[in-house]
Amino acid sequence: MSCAACSSKVEKAVSSLSGVTSCSVNLLTNSMSVEGTAESSEIIAAVEKAGYSANLRGAKSIEKAKEKDEFSVMKRRFIASLIFLIILMYFSMGNMLGLPLPSYFSDNPLSLGLIELYLSAIILVINQKFFINGIKGVIHKAPNMDTLVALGMSASFIYSTYALFAMSDLISKGDTMGAYHYIHEFYFESAAMIPTLITLGKMLEARSKGKTTDAIKKLIDLTPKRAVVIRNGAETEIPAGEIIKGDIFIVKAGDSIPADGIVIEGMSAVDESALTGESLPVDKIVGDRVSAATINTSGYLKCEAVGVGEETGIAKIIQLVSEAASTKAPIAKLADKVSGVFVPVVIAIAAITTLIWLLVGEGVGYALGRGISVLVISCPCALGLATPVAIMVGNGVGAKNGILFKTAVSLEETGKARIVVLDKTGTITKGQPVVTDIITADSIEENVLLDTAVSLEAKSNHPLASAITEYGKDNRIEAGEISSFVSVSGNGLTAEMDGIKLIGGKLSFVGSMLNIPKHMKTKAESLANEGKTPLFFGKGDSFLGIIAIADAIKEDSRNAVTRLKNMGRRVVMLTGDNRRTAEAIARQAGITEIVSDVLPDGKASEVNRLKKEGKVIMVGDGINDAPALTTADIGIAIGAGTDIAIESADAVLMKSSLTDVPAAVSLSRSVLRNIRQNLFWAFFYNALGIPLAAGAFVGITGWTLSPMFGAAAMSLSSFCVVTNALRLNLIDIYNPVRDRAIKTNLRRKEVKTMEITMKIEGMMCGHCEAAVKKALEAIDTVEEAIVSHEKGTAIVKLSKETDFAVLKKAVEDKDYKVIE
């Protein structure tokens, strides 16, 4: 394929097959992605019928694509063409430039014409590919860019050959002076200059296009080539591709890890920057997972292979990045529509241009020159490359920073989203409960409290228990031997140590057995208001103190939320956790809009509700987030999350850092802006270039465009588009300086949203809550009512100011009393 018309023809041919549900052809990577039930043999046959060749993309196809050096081929063709063109220009324009010509040529116009004929013919043979592809396109009723170039070259060469024969006829009749007139009708230099300049443009384009796939090439280069495995009890070096699951492999300091594996011996720090973008090495010990293409910076590791070949993380990333580049962004649809009819329309314009100039009395040479200029200046390539080059470079920038977009659609749409919904656990927070506060009772030492807590919790498998036991390990506190261990579900634990009873758990459980001071209860309430879980511990008849546990917020969460807000995005926290914990975490993260107490299917419903107000990004990591990730316009999975969440998402953050969310939005906006610039240039170039080449401005400005300059302009147009896309490599997606808040109706809506808390008496159970909630949400201006019979409150979210009397009446009509 050489231009957008080619890719459009292939796409139409394959899309027309029965069983094909979608087809996307990428001109940049010469690849096609097809979905449906059609057989691969049928698809290949359809491509071949359209005049092109195709084969199934195998495991090594990317490697082969890397090895194929289009630039070198173009370079050789250009140099050969240029050598003969310089000689041709010497003969055709030497007299005009004052260069001496041998008398044999200067006194003999026929010999001058013949040498120009031979030299231009050699150049046309060197660039015969334009003719081969162009004629193929016509035969298969799919004219393309090569067809335009071939027509321009053919018209120049054939007319010049005709002029040469006419000159020969006059010389044979003795009219030498008349023969000299035909020298000005020669377009041999144009016939030769057109393919030479277009080959130059294609060479520069190939060089630039090669740089757009640098991200994939670098990932491929990271893949280890050799591995040391243990076979028959001895260390053996083999190609990395020959490792099989279950193999034991050795990685020494400085070596690259050849496969995904589990550490079974040794410890080290591993540089995972190639996969995650995280610069600091990660410590690995027995039981930890290691990934292929990461580097063992120190120490010795013995690992068991669990993922090999295309099952490794690096292989999946390469596949993800290359597949994303093969998909098509919605913004490309206009260019595709234009490309489908571009070449036939240009041929028609060229024919009409030539005819009009002949009708107004211009000579054949002049009229033909205008028609040829139209053919060679028209550039469907720039249209075809405008979107895919920006998508490819954008995906590369994302991959380099640990942000993987699965499709071009997700890369484009991320920047358009106006609402960002964040899951709490594992997204805003670390997802692992940790000890945050230790408060001892009067006259009790901290180590006594910790010894009791660690000994008691060591027997429990509750997530909160693991936080205390981990804290004990970090502080070298060993669990004591206990007996008579009992776990009271949802309340706490009891056991005996050295004949003394140990108690631990929630306030109501421990308080039923021990006397807890009022000031400790007040402290516990304060901790709970901060989103922490206070656990009470006692030994014998003594209350020892409180250990508070919380899922700590990630260090970068607040910065990420601030940056999203600065971009004009509305940030919403969506969690299944209780309101008090959610509010505490939201305060720390700087989030003002919270939806709490939501079940997994409820998360999807909430996302659907928000979608009515604008495009929604959902960010999550757990299995319970999968429905919401699928429902959202763009689902973003935190890389450390579950496989189900990652499968459901449109983009994956490898670093599990929330700052990558605004970075992804920033990257998407930059790519979208770049595509628009490219499309504007491509349309503007053709809209201005074609009339200029046709001579439309001759009567106004006197401007005309020779076929040679038309060819030069055409060759540079594609180069400009590709070079502009490469500028994306220079952007810093983490720099907030580029962030600009987007003023939309959504922001005005957000300002109008109000929240009122109503104190209500008389609610006794969940049925009461449901009755009040239903009554309030029946009011048009109420977006949501969060009701709690335990607190005796209803938190009402309003889309606009509402008379409090209306809300009060709705509740009191249900026989409950509104206090304030």
N, C-alpha and C positions, 0 to 999 in steps of 0.2 A: 504494500500500500504506500502511495506517495503523497496523498493529500486527503482532505476531508471528504471529497467526493468518493474516493475509494472506500473509506471506512463506512460511509453512508450506504454505498451499494452493498457491501458485505453484510451490514446490519439488516438491510431490507431483505436480502436473499435468505438469510437464516431465520429471521422473524416470521417469514411467510410459511415455514415448515409447520406441519401439524405436530402438536406435542411440545412446541417451544412456547414457554410462557413469558420469557424475557431474554433479551440479548443486548449486550453492551460491548461495543468495539472500541479499543483504545489505539489511536493512531501513534501515540508516542512510544508505547511499548510493543506495538504490533501484536496485540493480544486480544482475545475475545472471551467473554464470560457468558455462558449460556445456562439458563435454568429451564427445566421441563423434563419431559419423558422421551424426547427424540433420541435416537441412537447417535453415537458420535460419528459413525460412518456416514449417516445421512447428512449430518451437519457439515462434515468435510466435503462431501460431494456437492453440497449447495454452494460452498465457498469456491470450489474448483469450477463449478458451472458459471459463477460470476466472474471468472477470469483470474482467480488468485489461488494460492496454495495454502494448506493448513495441516497441522498435525497436533495430536494430543499433547498437552503440556505435562511432561513427566517430572520426576524428582530432580533431574539434572538440567532442566530446561533453562532455569535462571542462570546457572553456571555457563551454559552454552551461549545464552544471550550476552553474557558479560564478555565472553571470549570473541564474539563476533565484532570486528572492529570496522564499523561503517565509515568512520572518519578516515582511516588509512586508505580505503578504496577510493573515497571521494578526493583525497589529497593527490593520489597518483593520477587520477583522471584529470584533475584541475591542472596539475603541473604539465602534463603532456599537452593538454589543450592550449595552455598559456604559451608554451614554446612555439607552437605553430601559429598561434594568433599574433604574436609579436612580429613574426616574419610576414604574415598576411597584412598587418597594419602598416608595415614598412612599405610594402608594394602599393597598397591602396591609398595611403595618405602621405607617402614620402614626399611627393612634390609640394603638397600643401604646407608641409612642415619645413621645407627647404633642404630636405635630405637628398643626397645625390643617388640617382638610380642608374644602373647600367644602361647605356644608350640603346641596347637591344630592346629594353622594355620601355624606356621613355619615348622612343621614336616609333614603337610598334604597339598600338592599343590592343590589338588582338592577343599578342603574347602576354600582355599585362593582365588581360581578362582571363586567359587560360591559367596563368599561375595562381590567380585568386580563386578560380574554380577548383583547382587541385588542392590547394591549402585548406579551403573551407570544407571540401569533401572529406579530407582527412580528419578534421575536427568533428564533423558530423558522425563519422564512423567511430571515433573515440567515444562519443556521447550517444551511441546508438540506442542506449537503454531508454532514452526519451521516446524514440520511435517505437520500440518494441512494446513498452508499457502503454503508450498512447494509442497504438493500433489495436492492442488487446482490449483496451477500454471501449473503443468504438465498436469492435466486433461483438462485445458482450453488452452493448447498449448502455455503457456506463463510462462516458467520457470523463477524464480526470485532468489534473494539472499537467501531466505529461502530454496529454492530447493537445492542450493549448500551446505548450512549448513546441511540440512536433509540428503543429499547424503553422506557427510563426516561423520556425526554421525552414519548413518546406516551402512556404509562400515566398520567403526571401530568396531561397536558393533557386527555386524553379523560375521565378520572374527574372532573376539575374542571369540564369542560363539562357532564357529566351532572349534577353537583351544582348547576350554575347553572340548568339546565332544571328540576330538581326544586324549586329555590328559586322560580323563575318560576311554577311550578304552584301552589305554596302561596300566593304573593302574589295570584295571580288568584282564589284561593278566599278571600282576605281574611285569611289566617293570617300576618300580618307578623312576629310574634314567632317563630313556627316557622321562618320563612324565614331569620332571623338565625342560626339554628343551622348552616345550610349554609355560612356564611362560613368556619367552622372546617374545612370539608371541602375548601376550595379549595387546590390545589397548583400554581396558575398560576406563583407565584414560584419554585417548585422546577423546573417545566418550563423556565423562562427562565434560572434560575441555573445549572442543569446545563451547558447548552452554553456559557454565558458563561465559567464557571470552567474548563471543559475547554479552551476556546479560549485562555484565558490560559496554562494549562499548556503547551499546544501551541506557543504563541508563545515562551515562555521556553525550551522544548525546542528549537525551531527555531534560536533565537539561540545556544544552547549547542552544538547539532549543527553549526552553521556554523563555530564555533570549532574543532571537532574536525578539520575539513578544511582548517584554516589552512595546514598544512604543504604540501599540494598547491597551494593557491591561491598561496602565496608562491613556489613553484617555477615556477608558470605566469607569475607577474608578472616573474620573472627573465628569461624568454625575451625576447630583443631584438625590437623591433617594426620597426626600420629597419636598413638596411645600406648601406654605400658599396662599390660594385663597379666594376671597370674594364671598360667596354664600349666597343668601337671606339676604344680608346686614351684614353678620357676617364673621369673619375670620375663615377659616376652613383648617386644615392640611390634605393633601391628598398625595398619591404616585405621584411623578412627572410625571409618565407615564399616569396619568388620566387627565392631563390638556388638555383642548380643545381650539381651536382658539377662540379668543374673551374673554376668561377668564381674569379677573383682578387678578393679583397676587402681593403679598407683598414680598419685600426683605429687610431684616434688615441688619445692619452692621455686617460683618463677614460671612454672609450666601452666599451660591452659588446660582446663578440665574438659575431657573429650566427650562426656555424656552426662545426662541428668542422673544423679545417684544419691544414695544415702551414705553418710559417713559411718563406717564401722570400726575405724581405728584412727587415732591421731587427732590433732587439733591445729587450727590455723586461722588466719584472716584471709578472706577471699574478696577480691576486687570484682564487684558485680556491676560496675558502671556501664558496661556494654549492654546489659539487659535493662537496668533500671534507671540509669542516668545518675545514680547516687554515687558521689565521689569517694565517700569514706568506706574502707574495707569492712566487711561484716565477719564477726567471729563465728567459726564453725567448730562444733564438738561432735562427739559420737551421737548419732540419731538425727542430726540436722541434714537438711536436703541441700545439695549443691547442683548447680546448673551448668550445662555445656557452654563453652565459650567464655566462662568467667575465669579469672586468673588467681591461682594460689600464690599469694604474696609472700608467705612465710610458713615454715613448718612442713609437716609430712601428713598426707591424707591417704587412707585406704578406703575405697568406696565400692558399694555394690550398684551396678548399673540398673536403673529402673525406667529410663527413657532413652531410646537410641534412635539414630537416623532422623526421620521426619517427625518422630514423637517428642523430640527435645524441645525445650522452651525456645531456643534460638531459631530452630527450624520453623516453629509455629509463628514466631514474630516475622521472619522473612516472608512466609506465606501470607500473613495478614497484611503486611505492607504492600507486597506485590499485588495481592488481590484487590486491595483498596484502590491501587493505581489503575486497575483494569476496569473499575466501575465508572459510571458516568454521573456527573453532578447535574442537578436539575437546570442550573443556569446555562448548561451547554446545549439545551434543546433548541433554542433559537438559532444558534450557529449550525446545528445539524440540519435544521429545516432549510436554511439558506444554502448550505453546502450541497444538498441533494439536487438543487436545480441550478447551481451557480455556473457550472461549465457550459451547459447548453445555452444558457442566457448570454454568457460572455461571447460564445461563438456567434450567436445571432446578432449581438451588438457590433461585433467586429465586421460581420458581413454587411450590415446596414450602414455602418460608418464608411466602409469602402464605396458602397453604392452611392451614398449621398454625395461624397466628394467627387465621384465621377460625374454625377448629374449636375453638379454646380460648375462643371467645366475644368476641374483639375486633371492633371495627367494621371496615367495609370500608376506610375511610380510613386507619386505623392499620395494618392488615394490608398494604394497598397501599404505604404509606410504607416499611415494612420491605423489601418485595420490590424497590421502586425503589432503595432504598439499596444493596441487594446488587448490583443491575445496574450502578449508576454508580460504586461504589467499586472494583469488580474491575478490575484493570489488567494486561492482557496486554502492554501497551507496555513496561513496565519489564522484563519478562522478555525481550522481543525485543531491547531495546537494551543489556541488561547486558553482553553480550560484544562486539558490533561497535563500540560507542563507545570501549571501552578499547583494542581492537585498532587502531582508526583513530588515536587519540591516540598510542598507543605507537609505531606506524609513523612518525608525524610526528616524534616525539622522536628516533627512530632516524635518520631521513633528515636531520634538522637536524644530527646529529653524524656523518654519513657512514657510518651503519650501515643497510644496506638488507636487510630481510627479504622474501623472495619470497612467502611465504604466512603466513596466520595460524597455521597448524600449526607452522611453524618458529619463529615468535615465541613461541608457548606452550612448545614442547618444549625450547628452548635453556636455559631456566631449570631444567628438570628433569634435565638431563644431569649425571652424576656423574664422568665421566672426560673429560678434555680431552687429545686427542692432537695434538701439534704437529709439523709437518714442520720440518726444520732449515733448509735452504737457502732463503732468500727470505722465511721466516716468522719464525724466531728470529733469523736472520742477515740481513744486507743483500742477500745474493744476488749480490754483486759482489766478487771478490777484490781486496784492496788490499795495498799494501806496509806491513808492520807493523814490521819490524826490518831494520837494515843493519849488518852486522858485518864490518869490514875485517880482512884479515890483517895481521900485524905489518909496520910501515913502509909500508903502502899507504894512500894518501889516499882519502877517500870519493868524491871526484869522478872518480877514475880507475876505481873499481869501477862507478860509475853510468854513466859514458860507455860503458864496455864492454858492460854489461848492456843499456842502452837501444838501442845500435847493433845488438846481436845479436838482441834480442827484437822489434825493429821489423819484421823480415821474417817473424815467426811469427804464425800466427792462433790460437794456443792461448790459452784464457782467462787463464792465469797470465801470459802474455806481455803481454796488454793491461793488467794491473795495473802492470807495470813501465813500459810506454810512457806510461800515464796519469800515473804518478808523475813521469816525466821531463818531460812537458808542464807539470805543475803547478810544477816546479822549474826550468823553462826550460833543460832539457838536451836538446840536439838530437842526433838519431841521425847517426852518421858513415856515410860510404859504405863498404859492405862488398861482398865478392865471394866466390865459391865457397861460397855458403850451403848447408848441408845440415841437414835436420831428421831426427833418428833417433827414430822413433816410440816414445814411452813412455820415452825416456831423456834426450835433450837436443839441443843445437844446436852446430854448428861453422861457422866462416866465417873469412875473412881480411880484415884492414883494414891498408892500407899494407904488405902483405907479411907481417904478423904474424898468427899463428893465434889466433882467439878461441874459447873453449869455455864452454858453459853448460849446466846441467842437474842431474840428481840426483847423489847422492854416488857411487854405483857407476860412473856414466858418467864424471864428471869425475875421480874418484879413479883410474880406469884409465889416465889420461894424465898426471896431475899428483900431486905429493906433497902431501897435505893433513895439516896438523898434528893431533895427537890431540885437543888442547883444542878445536879447531874442530869436530871430529866430535862431541865431547861436547856442545858448544853446540848443534849441529844436532839431536842427540837430544832435548835439553831443549826446543827450539822445537817439534819434532814432537809431544812430549807435551802441549804447549799447544794442539794442533790446527792448528798452522801448517805450511806446506810450505817447507822450506829449499831454496833453489836455489844451487848453487855456480858460481862464475865464475873463469875463468883467462885469462891473456893471455901468449902465448908459452910460456915454461917456468915462469911465475910464477902461483901461486894468489893471487887478489885478495881473495876473501872470500865472504860468504853474504848473500843477500837473502831474507828470510822473507816469505811471502805467506799471507794467510788471508782467509777470508770473515768479516769482522768482525761481531760481534753487534750488533743494533740497540740503541740507547741505552735504550729503554724495555722491552726484553724481560724483564729481571730483575724489574722492578716488576710487570709483567703476571703473571708466574709466581707471584710472592709473593702477589699479590692473589687469584689463582685458588685457591691453597692456603689462604688465609685464609677463603675461601668454602666450604672443605671439599671442593674438587675435587681429584681425583687427576690429576696432570700427567705425561704420558708423551711423550718425544721419539722420533719415528719417522723414520729416515733411511736412505738407501741408502749413506751414507758409511761409512768404516771405523770400527771401534770406538774407536780412539785419538782420532781427530778428534772423533767424537761425544761422547766423555767430556769432552774439553777444553771444547767449547761448552756442554755440560750443566752443568759446574762453574760457568762464568761466568753462566749463566742461572738457576742454583739448582734445576736439575732432577735428581732422583735416579734416576728410572726411565728407562732407555734401551733402545730396540730398534734395532740398527744392521745394516748389511750387508743391507738388505732391497730386493728388486727391486720394481718398480711393482705387479705382481700380488700380491706378498707383502705389500705395505702393506694391501691390501684384506683379506687373510687375517688379518693381525694385528688389524685393526679388528674383524673378525668374532669373533675370540677374546676381545677386550676387551668386546664387547657382551654376552657371557655374564655379565659381572660388573656391568653397569649401563649406562645410556644413555650413548652416546659422541658427543662433538663432535670432528670432525676439522677441523683448520685447515691449509690448504695453498695453494700458489700455482702449481705447475707442472703440465704435462701429465701427468707421472707421478703426480700426486696425485689425478687425476680419478676413478680407480676407488675409491680410499679415501673420497673426498668423497661419492660416490654410496652407498657401503656404509654409512657412518656414519649414526646416527640424525639428526644434524644436520651438514651439511657447510658450513664457512665458508671462503670464498675471499678471499684478500688481493687488494684492488682492483688493485694493480699487476701481478697475475699474468696468466696466459694466459686467452684467451677460453674455452678448453675447461674450465679449472678453474672459472671464473666460471659457466659454463653448468651444470656438474655440481653446484654448491653450492646450499644452501638460503638462505644469507645472504652478503652481500658487504660487505667492509670497504673503503670508498672511500679511506681515508687510508693503508692498508697499515701501520697501527700495531698492534702486538700488544696494546696497552692497550685497544683496542676490543673484544677478546674478553671480558675480565671486564666491560667496560661493557655488552656485549650480554647477558651472563648476568644482570647486575644489572637491566637494563631488562626483560628477560623475566620475572624474578621479581616486579618491581613491577607489571607488567601483569597477571600471573596473580593476584597478591594483590588487585588492583583488581577484576578480574572476579569473584573469589570474594565480595568485599564487595558488589558489585552484585547478584549472584545471591542472596546471603543476604537483602539488603534486599528484593528483588523477591518472593522466596518468603515471607519473614517478614511483609511488608506484607499480602499477600493472605491468608496463613494467619490473621493477627490481624484484618484489616479485614473480611473476609466474615462471620465469626461475629458480630463487633460490629455490623455493619450489619443482620444478620438478627435481632438482639435476643437472642442466645444468653446474654448476661450480664445481662439485665434482672432475672432472679430473684435473682442474686447481688449485683450492684452497683447495679442500677437504671439502668445505662447504656443509652442508645439513641442512634442516629445518624440525623439527618435527611438526606434526599437531598441537600440543599445542601452539608452538610459532607462527605458521601460524594464528591460531585463535586470539591470542593476537594482532598480527600485524593488522589483519583485523579490530578488534574492535577499535583499536586506530586510524586507518586511518580516519574514519568518524569524530571522536572526534577532530582530528587535524584540519580538514577542517572547522568545525563549530566554533572552538575556534579562528581560524585565522580570520574568518568573524566578530567575536565579537570585534576584535581589532578596527574595524571602529568606535565603540562607543568612542574611546579615541581621535579621531582626532578633531582638531579645524579648522573648515572649513572657519573661518574668519581670520585665521592667514596667512599673506602673505609670511611667511618664506618658506612655502612649494611650493610656486608658481615657476614654471620654464617655461621660454619662450620656445616655441616649434619651432625649426628651420625647416621651410617647404618652399616649392616653393612659397607658398602664400606670405610669408614675402618678398621674393625677388621681387615678382610682385609688392608688395605695394611700395617698394623703387623706382621701375622704374616708377610708376605712376606720371605724371607731370600735372601741371595745369597752363594754360596761359590765361591771360585776354587780349582780343582784344578790342580796342576802334574803334567804327564803326560809320560813318556818313551816314545819309540818311534814317534810319529806322523810320517810322512814325506810325506804328500800329502793331497789332497782326499778320497780314498777313506777314508783313516784317520780324518779329521775326521768324515765321514758315519757311520762305524761307531760311533765314540764317542758322537756326538750321539744316534743312534738308541738305543743301549744306555741312556744316561742318561734320555732322555725316555720310555722305557718304564716308568720308576718313577712310581707314582701321584702322589707329592708334588712331582715335578719339573715346573714350568711351562714352562721353556725352558732349553736348554743351548747356549751360544755357544762353539764350539770353534775353536781356531786351531793348526794344526800348526807354523806359523812361530814362534809364541810358546811352543808347548808347553803351552798352558793350555786349561781348560774352565771358563767362567763359568756356574755353575748357579743358576737361580732356583727357590726352593722355596716352596710354598704354606704349609708348616708345618715345624716342626723335624723333621729326618731324621737318623738315625744315619749318621755319615760312613762307617762300615764298609760300609753298603749301597751307597753311591755308589761306593766304592773297588772293591768286588767286581764291580759291573756293568762297570766299565772293564777290570779285570784279567782278567775272563772273556773279553775280546776280545783278550787277549795284549798289553796295554799296561801299563806300570808307573806306578803313582801314587806320586809322591815325597812330596807334602805337600798 
